[in-house]
Amino acid sequence: MNTLLRVLVIVITLLGATALVFATMNFNKRQILLGRNKALVEHVMGVAKTVEAQEAKDEGNAPTLTKDISDVTDLVLDNPDKKAVFESYPVWLEEQNRQTLNFDPKLEQLNTYYAVEEVDGKMKVKIDSYGQKITKGPTTMQELLDQLLERAKLQTATLNKTRAELSKMRELATDNIEELNKLKGNSRIVKKDLTTAKGEIAKLETIKEDLERNVAKLTSEKRELDAQIADANDQIELLQGKEAVLTEELANAKARIEQLIKEPPGKKRTEDWDSDSTALTTGDKGKIIETNDEFKFVIVEFSPDAMMELFGTDREKTLPQLDMSIRRTGRTSASGDFVTKVKLRHSVKDKNLVVADILTDWQQSPVEKGDVVFF
């Protein structure tokens, strides 16, 4: 009996040791399965966040850009031939930052292998008609994996379509670049011709500026000549006036000489000026309107009052041979504004003009037009 008990104890001990060994091995396998399941769940959740939740809607809002396909000539075309560039372009492929799948709220389902249902307030594993546990359908991880796989397939199809459109865009860009290169080559030729034309224009502009300067110079010379002609005409008019005054003065002198010859000696002429019967008041009497420093004479324009004092109310008197002084307003010198003295000689008929000789002994400076005559 004791031997049997010993054998049983040994067998039980061996079985316990074997169970411990298997339990240890099973724990290690269980840890591996748990780690794999955790890694699988985490990566499935990460991959889900990179897959779009649904397809973008093709709303057909392609750009209405058209390309000018008419040849480049020197003609300006109001309505050139055009071609639609993006007529069949799927613009919905450009939509970015679309919503992706999110399995975070479904973590429990992602860790559930068998389908479960609620029976009498308790969650139990679903059994099919054959008595097998159901691993597909709602509440199972298979449902989420199928959803992820389906969306991945559709996104792959979208990616392939995008690649096809990129190929089309590459062809379109290639055609446009080749056309642009051709146009740039032609543009360089046109620009060269334009540069040459600009050089010719610059030369013509230089010639134009030279001609304009010559015209301006000739115009200036013409104005100077016109001014000289005007001055010459003024001098002619002045000399003609002087000639008329001198002619009248000469005629008066001849008449007086003839009168003196006819009159007996010693007889007093009643028309001569009587200094005792006429008094000339002091003050400004007139101004110089013409002067000749070479022949030392001036022409004085007297005021009406001065003429009345000199010749009487009806100009019945002859010109008195008076000495009168000349001053210049604003002149500053040792003699003040005094210029010289003049002696009255002859008057101009019916005018307030008198020819007077410049008295050189009194002259301080040449007489000028505008100088004031005073007594």
C-alpha positions as CSV (number, residue, x, y, z in Angstrom):
1,M,0.0,0.0,0.0
2,N,2.7,2.3,0.9
3,T,4.5,1.5,-2.3
4,L,1.3,2.4,-4.3
5,L,1.0,5.7,-2.5
6,R,4.6,6.5,-3.3
7,V,4.1,5.6,-6.9
8,L,0.9,7.8,-7.1
9,V,2.8,10.7,-5.4
10,I,5.6,10.4,-7.8
11,V,3.2,10.2,-10.8
12,I,1.2,13.2,-9.5
13,T,4.4,15.1,-8.9
14,L,5.6,14.3,-12.5
15,L,2.2,15.3,-13.9
16,G,2.3,18.6,-11.9
17,A,5.8,19.4,-13.2
18,T,4.7,18.6,-16.7
19,A,1.6,20.8,-16.3
20,L,3.8,23.6,-14.9
21,V,6.1,23.3,-18.0
22,F,3.1,23.3,-20.4
23,A,1.5,26.3,-18.4
24,T,4.8,28.2,-18.8
25,M,5.0,27.5,-22.5
26,N,1.3,28.4,-23.0
27,F,1.8,31.7,-21.1
28,N,4.6,32.6,-23.4
29,K,2.5,31.7,-26.5
30,R,-0.4,33.7,-25.0
31,Q,1.9,36.7,-24.5
32,I,3.0,36.4,-28.1
33,L,-0.6,36.3,-29.4
34,L,-1.5,39.3,-27.2
35,G,1.4,41.3,-28.5
36,R,0.7,40.4,-32.1
37,N,-3.0,41.2,-31.6
38,K,-2.1,44.6,-30.0
39,A,0.4,45.4,-32.8
40,L,-2.2,44.3,-35.4
41,V,-4.9,46.5,-33.8
42,E,-2.7,49.5,-33.5
43,H,-1.5,49.3,-37.1
44,V,-5.0,48.7,-38.5
45,M,-6.1,51.8,-36.6
46,G,-3.1,53.7,-38.0
47,V,-3.7,52.5,-41.6
48,A,-7.4,53.4,-41.3
49,K,-6.5,57.0,-40.6
50,T,-4.6,57.1,-44.0
51,V,-7.6,55.7,-46.0
52,E,-10.4,58.1,-47.0
53,A,-13.8,57.3,-45.5
54,Q,-15.6,57.8,-48.8
55,E,-15.0,58.7,-52.5
56,A,-15.0,62.4,-53.5
57,K,-18.1,63.5,-55.4
58,D,-17.6,64.2,-59.1
59,E,-19.6,67.4,-59.4
60,G,-18.3,68.2,-62.9
61,N,-16.8,71.6,-62.1
62,A,-13.9,71.3,-64.5
63,P,-12.1,74.6,-65.4
64,T,-13.3,76.3,-68.5
65,L,-9.8,77.2,-69.7
66,T,-9.4,77.4,-73.5
67,K,-6.1,77.5,-75.4
68,D,-5.5,79.7,-78.5
69,I,-4.6,77.3,-81.3
70,S,-4.5,79.8,-84.2
71,D,-1.2,80.4,-85.9
72,V,0.9,83.4,-84.7
73,T,1.0,86.0,-87.5
74,D,1.2,89.8,-87.7
75,L,-2.6,89.9,-87.8
76,V,-4.6,90.8,-84.8
77,L,-7.4,88.2,-84.3
78,D,-10.5,89.2,-82.3
79,N,-11.8,85.7,-82.3
80,P,-8.9,83.2,-82.7
81,D,-9.5,79.4,-82.7
82,K,-9.6,77.9,-79.3
83,K,-9.6,74.5,-77.7
84,A,-10.9,73.4,-74.3
85,V,-7.9,72.2,-72.2
86,F,-9.7,70.6,-69.2
87,E,-12.9,69.5,-70.8
88,S,-12.7,65.9,-69.4
89,Y,-10.5,66.7,-66.5
90,P,-11.7,65.1,-63.2
91,V,-11.2,68.1,-60.9
92,W,-12.6,66.2,-58.0
93,L,-9.3,64.4,-57.8
94,E,-7.7,67.6,-56.5
95,E,-9.8,67.7,-53.3
96,Q,-7.4,67.5,-50.4
97,N,-7.6,66.8,-46.6
98,R,-10.6,64.5,-47.0
99,Q,-12.0,62.7,-44.0
100,T,-10.4,59.4,-43.3
101,L,-11.5,56.2,-41.4
102,N,-11.4,56.4,-37.6
103,F,-11.4,53.1,-35.7
104,D,-10.5,54.6,-32.3
105,P,-14.2,54.5,-31.1
106,K,-14.4,50.9,-32.3
107,L,-11.4,49.6,-30.4
108,E,-13.5,47.0,-28.6
109,Q,-15.0,45.7,-31.8
110,L,-11.5,45.5,-33.3
111,N,-10.5,43.2,-30.5
112,T,-13.6,41.0,-30.9
113,Y,-13.1,37.9,-33.0
114,Y,-16.6,36.3,-32.7
115,A,-19.9,38.0,-33.3
116,V,-21.8,38.6,-30.2
117,E,-25.4,39.3,-29.4
118,E,-27.4,40.2,-26.3
119,V,-29.6,37.4,-24.8
120,D,-31.5,37.9,-21.6
121,G,-29.4,40.9,-20.8
122,K,-26.1,39.1,-21.3
123,M,-23.7,39.2,-24.3
124,K,-23.3,35.8,-25.9
125,V,-21.4,34.5,-28.9
126,K,-23.5,34.0,-32.0
127,I,-23.9,30.4,-33.3
128,D,-24.7,29.6,-36.9
129,S,-27.1,26.9,-38.1
130,Y,-24.3,24.4,-38.0
131,G,-23.4,25.2,-34.4
132,Q,-20.3,27.0,-35.4
133,K,-19.3,30.4,-33.8
134,I,-19.8,33.3,-36.2
135,T,-16.6,35.3,-37.0
136,K,-18.0,37.7,-39.6
137,G,-20.6,40.5,-39.7
138,P,-21.5,43.2,-37.3
139,T,-19.6,43.5,-33.9
140,T,-16.7,41.5,-35.3
141,M,-13.2,42.7,-36.2
142,Q,-13.7,41.1,-39.6
143,E,-16.4,43.8,-40.4
144,L,-13.9,46.6,-39.8
145,L,-11.1,44.8,-41.7
146,D,-13.4,44.3,-44.7
147,Q,-14.4,47.9,-44.6
148,L,-10.7,49.0,-44.5
149,L,-9.9,46.6,-47.4
150,E,-12.8,47.9,-49.5
151,R,-11.8,51.5,-49.0
152,A,-8.2,50.7,-49.7
153,K,-9.2,49.1,-53.0
154,L,-11.3,52.1,-54.0
155,Q,-8.5,54.5,-53.0
156,T,-6.0,52.5,-55.0
157,A,-8.4,52.8,-58.0
158,T,-8.5,56.6,-57.3
159,L,-4.7,56.7,-57.1
160,N,-4.4,54.8,-60.5
161,K,-6.9,57.3,-62.0
162,T,-4.9,60.2,-60.7
163,R,-1.7,58.7,-62.2
164,A,-3.5,58.4,-65.5
165,E,-4.5,62.1,-65.3
166,L,-0.9,63.0,-64.4
167,S,0.2,61.2,-67.5
168,K,-2.3,63.3,-69.5
169,M,-1.1,66.4,-67.8
170,R,2.5,65.5,-68.6
171,E,1.6,65.1,-72.2
172,L,-0.2,68.4,-72.2
173,A,2.6,70.1,-70.4
174,T,5.1,68.6,-72.9
175,D,3.1,69.9,-75.8
176,N,2.8,73.4,-74.3
177,I,6.5,73.5,-73.4
178,E,7.5,72.5,-77.0
179,E,5.1,75.1,-78.4
180,L,6.5,77.7,-75.9
181,N,10.1,76.8,-76.9
182,K,9.1,77.3,-80.6
183,L,7.4,80.6,-79.8
184,K,10.4,81.8,-77.7
185,G,12.7,81.0,-80.7
186,N,10.5,83.0,-83.0
187,S,10.2,85.7,-80.3
188,R,14.0,86.0,-80.2
189,I,14.1,86.6,-83.9
190,V,11.3,89.2,-83.6
191,K,13.1,90.8,-80.7
192,K,16.4,91.0,-82.7
193,D,14.5,92.7,-85.5
194,L,12.8,95.0,-83.0
195,T,16.2,95.8,-81.5
196,T,17.5,96.7,-85.0
197,A,14.4,98.8,-85.6
198,K,14.9,100.6,-82.3
199,G,18.5,101.3,-83.3
200,E,17.3,102.8,-86.5
201,I,14.7,104.8,-84.6
202,A,17.3,106.1,-82.2
203,K,19.4,107.2,-85.2
204,L,16.4,108.9,-86.7
205,E,15.6,110.5,-83.3
206,T,19.2,111.9,-83.2
207,I,18.8,113.3,-86.7
208,K,15.4,114.7,-85.7
209,E,16.9,116.4,-82.6
210,D,19.7,117.9,-84.7
211,L,17.1,119.2,-87.2
212,E,15.0,120.6,-84.3
213,R,18.1,122.3,-82.9
214,N,18.9,123.8,-86.3
215,V,15.3,124.9,-86.7
216,A,15.4,126.4,-83.2
217,K,18.7,128.1,-84.0
218,L,17.3,129.5,-87.3
219,T,14.1,130.6,-85.6
220,S,16.2,132.4,-82.9
221,E,18.3,134.0,-85.7
222,K,15.1,135.0,-87.5
223,R,13.8,136.6,-84.3
224,E,17.0,138.5,-83.9
225,L,16.9,139.7,-87.5
226,D,13.2,140.7,-87.0
227,A,14.2,142.6,-83.9
228,Q,17.1,144.3,-85.8
229,I,14.7,145.1,-88.6
230,A,12.2,146.5,-86.1
231,D,15.0,148.6,-84.4
232,A,16.1,149.8,-87.9
233,N,12.5,150.8,-88.7
234,D,12.3,152.6,-85.3
235,Q,15.6,154.4,-86.1
236,I,14.2,155.3,-89.6
237,E,11.1,156.7,-88.0
238,L,13.1,158.6,-85.5
239,L,15.4,160.0,-88.1
240,Q,12.5,160.9,-90.2
241,G,11.0,162.7,-87.2
242,K,14.3,164.4,-86.6
243,E,14.5,165.3,-90.3
244,A,11.0,166.8,-90.1
245,V,11.9,168.8,-87.0
246,L,15.2,170.0,-88.5
247,T,13.4,170.8,-91.8
248,E,10.9,172.9,-89.9
249,E,13.6,174.4,-87.8
250,L,15.6,175.3,-90.9
251,A,12.5,176.8,-92.5
252,N,11.8,178.9,-89.4
253,A,15.4,180.0,-89.3
254,K,15.4,181.1,-93.0
255,A,12.1,183.0,-92.4
256,R,13.6,184.8,-89.4
257,I,16.8,185.6,-91.3
258,E,14.7,187.1,-94.1
259,Q,12.6,189.0,-91.7
260,L,15.7,190.4,-90.0
261,I,17.1,191.4,-93.3
262,K,14.0,193.3,-94.3
263,E,13.6,195.1,-90.9
264,P,15.6,198.3,-90.4
265,P,18.4,198.2,-87.9
266,G,17.6,199.1,-84.3
267,K,13.9,198.5,-84.7
268,K,12.4,196.3,-82.0
269,R,10.4,193.3,-83.2
270,T,7.1,193.2,-81.5
271,E,6.8,189.4,-81.9
272,D,10.1,188.8,-80.0
273,W,9.8,187.5,-76.5
274,D,9.8,190.2,-73.8
275,S,11.4,188.8,-70.7
276,D,10.0,191.6,-68.6
277,S,6.4,191.0,-69.6
278,T,6.4,187.2,-69.1
279,A,7.4,185.4,-65.9
280,L,8.3,181.7,-66.0
281,T,7.6,179.9,-62.7
282,T,10.0,177.4,-61.1
283,G,9.5,173.7,-61.2
284,D,9.3,170.8,-63.7
285,K,8.4,171.8,-67.2
286,G,8.8,168.8,-69.4
287,K,11.0,165.8,-70.3
288,I,13.5,164.7,-72.8
289,I,12.0,162.6,-75.6
290,E,15.1,162.5,-77.9
291,T,18.7,163.3,-77.5
292,N,21.7,163.5,-79.8
293,D,25.0,163.6,-78.0
294,E,27.0,163.8,-81.2
295,F,25.4,167.1,-82.4
296,K,24.7,168.2,-78.8
297,F,21.0,168.9,-79.1
298,V,17.8,167.5,-77.5
299,I,14.1,167.5,-78.1
300,V,12.0,168.6,-75.1
301,E,8.3,167.8,-74.7
302,F,6.9,170.6,-72.5
303,S,3.7,170.3,-70.5
304,P,0.7,172.4,-71.6
305,D,1.1,174.8,-68.7
306,A,4.8,175.3,-69.5
307,M,3.9,176.0,-73.2
308,M,1.4,178.6,-72.1
309,E,4.0,180.3,-69.9
310,L,6.5,180.3,-72.8
311,F,4.2,181.3,-75.7
312,G,1.1,182.8,-74.1
313,T,-2.5,181.6,-74.1
314,D,-2.8,181.8,-77.9
315,R,0.8,181.1,-78.6
316,E,1.2,184.6,-79.8
317,K,4.8,185.0,-78.5
318,T,8.0,183.7,-80.0
319,L,10.2,181.2,-78.2
320,P,12.4,182.8,-75.5
321,Q,16.1,181.9,-75.6
322,L,16.2,180.5,-72.1
323,D,18.6,178.3,-70.3
324,M,16.9,175.5,-68.5
325,S,18.3,172.7,-66.3
326,I,18.0,168.9,-66.7
327,R,17.9,166.3,-63.8
328,R,17.6,162.6,-63.7
329,T,15.4,161.0,-61.1
330,G,17.3,158.6,-58.9
331,R,20.7,159.7,-60.0
332,T,23.3,160.0,-57.3
333,S,26.6,161.9,-57.8
334,A,28.6,164.8,-56.5
335,S,26.1,167.1,-58.2
336,G,23.1,165.2,-57.0
337,D,20.5,164.5,-59.7
338,F,21.7,167.4,-61.9
339,V,22.7,166.4,-65.5
340,T,23.3,169.6,-67.5
341,K,21.7,172.8,-68.9
342,V,20.2,173.4,-72.3
343,K,19.3,176.6,-74.3
344,L,16.0,176.7,-76.0
345,R,16.3,177.3,-79.8
346,H,13.3,176.4,-81.9
347,S,9.8,175.2,-81.3
348,V,7.8,172.8,-83.5
349,K,4.6,174.3,-84.8
350,D,1.3,173.1,-83.2
351,K,3.2,170.7,-80.9
352,N,4.6,171.0,-77.4
353,L,8.1,170.2,-78.7
354,V,11.1,172.4,-78.6
355,V,14.7,171.9,-79.9
356,A,17.4,172.9,-77.4
357,D,21.2,173.0,-77.5
358,I,23.1,171.1,-74.8
359,L,25.4,173.4,-72.9
360,T,28.5,171.3,-72.6
361,D,30.1,173.6,-69.9
362,W,27.4,172.4,-67.5
363,Q,27.2,168.8,-68.6
364,Q,27.8,166.2,-65.9
365,S,26.8,163.1,-67.9
366,P,25.1,162.3,-71.3
367,V,21.5,163.3,-71.5
368,E,19.0,160.4,-71.7
369,K,15.4,159.9,-72.7
370,G,13.1,160.6,-69.8
371,D,15.3,163.2,-68.1
372,V,13.3,165.9,-66.4
373,V,13.5,169.6,-67.6
374,F,13.0,172.2,-64.9
375,F,13.4,175.9,-64.4
